[in-house]
């Protein structure tokens, strides 16, 4: 069983128990991803969270801002699915789809990715801000019906 992100952050001295409890109470009341809540409450920076998530999930980090996003990915996954799961498919080949996630989870999401894409998901960690920028680029930038 994977260690919880809150435990890792406390062990690493990046978060206090009181801050974690406050964030968990907020999450229970309003929902959302715990990592995102910790950032919004300014308890952590995105870099601190990415480091802890990398430790938790044993996954590599990809700086999406430095990566050339494949605009054809819009046809592979729906924008709503990407927003809901804080993830974006940024490239693929014949066997794999390369996916950046802010809070990677195992289980149903990976199965959904396999079913929807017909490819094996290769998961990378990425900053939520970079994922949101990539989603905008893929699904919204230059795709409006405004006249030229």
Secondary structure, DSSP 8 states (H G I E B T S, - for coil): ----HHHHHHHTTSS-HHHHHHHHHHHHHH---HHHHHHHTTSS-HHHHHHHHHHHHT--B--GGGS---GGGGGTS-HHHHHHTTEEEEEE-SSEEEEEESS---SHHHHHHHHHHSSEEEEEE--HHHHHHHHHHHHTTT-S----
